[in-house]
């Protein structure tokens, strides 16, 4: 009762800070509804009503984003990177979400991690300077481009596409050299 009185007493200057902290705690615990009920009670205090409206919108947004992030993380944990990115990308069109910054940060983080891994693999394989190595490098870069497409990254901003074109040219040249060698060998 004492905490409730402190929470609702508009004469206490720190009532907003106390309630704001409690809303944060409820949010961290995943009890968004309790946080929203608390904010509804605070909306009657005129001095903080605009702050309450902003906090309410933010809390509702987090409540809607949290399951999306959890589902995407579950897919990542199972090794389904493409599916995780699809879930996050689809959430961009969710009308109940008003601030997409958390989703965009998650997409960027996943893509950065995957990009580093696949580019490293491509560099390692291409560095072998063999047809098989370059083919493996190309496969890694094509996988990266597929993930970029899921994230709706245009061709001009693609990290993978220029390298795919370069490796494709290299492979075409190596293939032609092998065909020429075979033709020479078969004549002898």
Backbone torsions as a table, in degrees:
resi	resn	phi	psi	omega
1	UNK	NA	-39.1	-179.9
2	UNK	-62.7	-42.7	178.4
3	UNK	-65.1	-41.9	-179.9
4	UNK	-61.4	-43.1	178.7
5	UNK	-62.0	-42.5	179.1
6	UNK	-65.3	-34.8	-179.5
7	UNK	-68.1	-35.2	-172.4
8	UNK	-103.2	-6.0	-179.1
9	UNK	-78.8	108.4	-177.0
10	UNK	-71.0	-13.3	179.1
11	UNK	-80.0	-15.2	178.8
12	UNK	-85.1	120.7	-176.5
13	UNK	-65.3	-30.4	-176.5
14	UNK	-90.6	7.1	-179.1
15	UNK	-59.3	-42.2	-179.6
16	UNK	-63.4	-44.5	-179.1
17	UNK	-64.2	-40.3	178.3
18	UNK	-62.2	-48.3	-179.3
19	UNK	-66.0	-38.1	178.5
20	UNK	-62.0	-41.7	177.1
21	UNK	-64.2	-41.8	178.1
22	UNK	-64.0	-39.4	177.2
23	UNK	-61.8	-42.0	176.9
24	UNK	-61.0	-41.9	-179.8
25	UNK	-64.3	-46.8	178.5
26	UNK	-60.7	-39.1	179.4
27	UNK	-63.6	-45.1	178.5
28	UNK	-62.2	-32.5	178.9
29	UNK	-81.0	-6.8	-180.0
30	UNK	82.9	9.4	179.2
31	UNK	-96.2	70.9	-176.3
32	UNK	-65.4	-36.0	-177.9
33	UNK	-63.8	-39.5	178.1
34	UNK	-65.6	-41.6	176.5
35	UNK	-62.2	-40.7	178.8
36	UNK	-66.5	-39.4	177.4
37	UNK	-63.0	-40.7	178.4
38	UNK	-62.0	-43.3	179.2
39	UNK	-64.6	-34.9	177.4
40	UNK	-61.5	-41.3	178.2
41	UNK	-64.1	-37.2	-178.4
42	UNK	-73.1	-22.9	-176.5
43	UNK	-60.3	-21.7	-179.7
44	UNK	-77.5	-14.7	178.7
45	UNK	-85.9	108.9	-170.8
46	UNK	-59.0	-37.5	-176.7
47	UNK	-62.3	-24.3	-176.5
48	UNK	-119.1	9.5	-173.8
49	UNK	-61.8	-37.2	178.9
50	UNK	-70.5	-35.7	175.9
51	UNK	-65.9	-39.1	179.2
52	UNK	-62.3	-44.0	-179.5
53	UNK	-60.5	-42.1	179.1
54	UNK	-66.7	-43.9	179.7
55	UNK	-64.3	-39.1	179.8
56	UNK	-62.5	-45.7	179.3
57	UNK	-61.5	-43.4	179.9
58	UNK	-63.6	-43.3	-179.1
59	UNK	-67.0	-41.4	176.4
60	UNK	-61.6	-39.4	179.0
61	UNK	-62.9	-46.2	179.2
62	UNK	-64.1	-39.4	178.3
63	UNK	-59.6	-37.5	180.0
64	UNK	-79.4	-30.0	-178.3
65	UNK	-80.4	-36.0	-174.7
66	UNK	-50.9	-48.7	179.5
67	UNK	-65.0	-32.8	178.5
68	UNK	-65.3	-47.1	179.4
69	UNK	-63.7	-39.3	180.0
70	UNK	-66.0	-42.0	179.6
71	UNK	-65.7	-42.4	178.0
72	UNK	-63.6	-41.3	178.9
73	UNK	-64.5	-38.4	177.6
74	UNK	-61.4	-42.8	177.5
75	UNK	-64.3	-40.8	177.3
76	UNK	-61.8	-44.0	-179.8
77	UNK	-60.8	-28.1	178.7
78	UNK	-90.3	2.1	177.6
79	UNK	85.4	10.1	-179.2
80	UNK	-94.8	74.1	-175.3
81	UNK	-64.3	-43.2	-179.1
82	UNK	-62.4	-43.3	-179.4
83	UNK	-64.7	-39.9	178.1
84	UNK	-60.9	-44.2	179.1
85	UNK	-66.9	-35.3	176.9
86	UNK	-62.8	-42.8	179.5
87	UNK	-61.2	-46.9	-178.6
88	UNK	-67.7	-40.6	-179.6
89	UNK	-66.2	-40.1	178.5
90	UNK	-62.2	-35.2	-179.0
91	UNK	-63.3	-20.1	178.0
92	UNK	-59.5	-24.4	-178.7
93	UNK	-100.5	7.8	179.9
94	UNK	-74.0	118.2	-177.7
95	UNK	-67.7	-23.0	-178.1
96	UNK	-79.6	-10.1	178.8
97	UNK	-99.1	127.1	-176.8
98	UNK	-105.5	-20.6	179.6
99	UNK	-130.8	114.8	-173.9
100	UNK	-95.2	8.2	-174.3
101	UNK	-60.7	-38.5	180.0
102	UNK	-67.0	-38.1	178.2
103	UNK	-67.8	-44.7	179.7
104	UNK	-63.1	-38.1	177.1
105	UNK	-63.8	-41.1	179.6
106	UNK	-65.8	-43.8	177.9
107	UNK	-59.8	-48.4	-178.9
108	UNK	-61.3	-40.7	179.5
109	UNK	-65.1	-44.7	179.3
110	UNK	-64.2	-47.1	-177.6
111	UNK	-64.7	-37.7	178.0
112	UNK	-63.4	-43.1	180.0
113	UNK	-65.4	-46.0	-180.0
114	UNK	-65.6	-41.7	180.0
115	UNK	-59.7	-46.2	179.7
116	UNK	-59.7	-43.9	-178.8
117	UNK	-64.7	-48.8	-175.6
118	UNK	-72.5	-35.9	176.8
119	UNK	-66.9	-40.0	176.5
120	UNK	-61.1	-44.9	178.3
121	UNK	-61.7	-44.3	179.5
122	UNK	-61.8	-44.1	179.6
123	UNK	-62.7	-43.6	-179.7
124	UNK	-62.3	-47.8	-177.6
125	UNK	-68.5	-43.0	179.6
126	UNK	-65.4	-31.8	179.4
127	UNK	-64.7	-17.8	176.6
128	UNK	-71.2	-17.9	176.9
129	UNK	54.8	38.0	175.1
130	UNK	-119.5	162.9	178.2
131	UNK	-61.4	-44.7	179.4
132	UNK	-63.2	-42.9	179.2
133	UNK	-63.1	-43.2	179.4
134	UNK	-68.5	-32.6	176.1
135	UNK	-65.6	-42.8	176.7
136	UNK	-63.3	-40.5	178.3
137	UNK	-62.2	-43.6	179.3
138	UNK	-62.2	-41.6	178.8
139	UNK	-61.0	-41.6	178.9
140	UNK	-64.0	-41.6	-179.5
141	UNK	-70.2	-35.1	176.5
142	UNK	-66.2	-39.6	175.9
143	UNK	-60.7	-43.6	178.0
144	UNK	-61.1	-44.1	-179.6
145	UNK	-64.2	-37.7	176.5
146	UNK	-60.3	-41.7	178.3
147	UNK	-68.3	-37.6	175.8
148	UNK	-61.6	-39.3	178.9
149	UNK	-64.4	-39.8	177.2
150	UNK	-58.3	-38.0	-179.4
151	UNK	-83.5	4.1	177.5
152	UNK	62.5	38.9	176.3
153	UNK	-84.6	121.9	-178.0
154	UNK	-67.6	158.3	-178.9
155	UNK	-53.0	-40.3	-177.3
156	UNK	-64.2	-25.2	-178.7
157	UNK	-101.5	2.6	-176.7
158	UNK	-69.6	136.1	173.7
159	UNK	-81.7	-31.7	-173.4
160	UNK	-83.2	-38.5	-170.0
161	UNK	-57.1	-46.6	179.0
162	UNK	-61.3	-37.5	-179.8
163	UNK	-72.2	-32.5	176.0
164	UNK	-62.8	-45.3	-179.4
165	UNK	-62.8	-42.7	179.9
166	UNK	-63.2	-47.6	179.7
167	UNK	-66.6	-36.7	178.1
168	UNK	-61.1	-41.8	177.7
169	UNK	-63.8	-45.4	177.7
170	UNK	-58.1	-45.8	-179.0
171	UNK	-65.4	-38.9	177.0
172	UNK	-61.4	-42.3	179.1
173	UNK	-65.2	-43.9	178.8
174	UNK	-64.6	-39.5	178.6
175	UNK	-62.2	-43.5	179.9
176	UNK	-64.5	-39.4	178.0
177	UNK	-62.5	-42.4	178.5
178	UNK	-64.1	-41.1	178.0
179	UNK	-63.8	-40.1	177.6
180	UNK	-64.1	-41.3	178.0
181	UNK	-61.9	-43.1	179.3
182	UNK	-63.7	-40.8	179.0
183	UNK	-64.3	-41.9	178.4
184	UNK	-64.5	-44.5	-179.6
185	UNK	-64.2	-39.7	-177.8
186	UNK	-71.3	-24.5	177.3
187	UNK	-76.8	-24.3	-176.7
188	UNK	-84.5	NA	NA
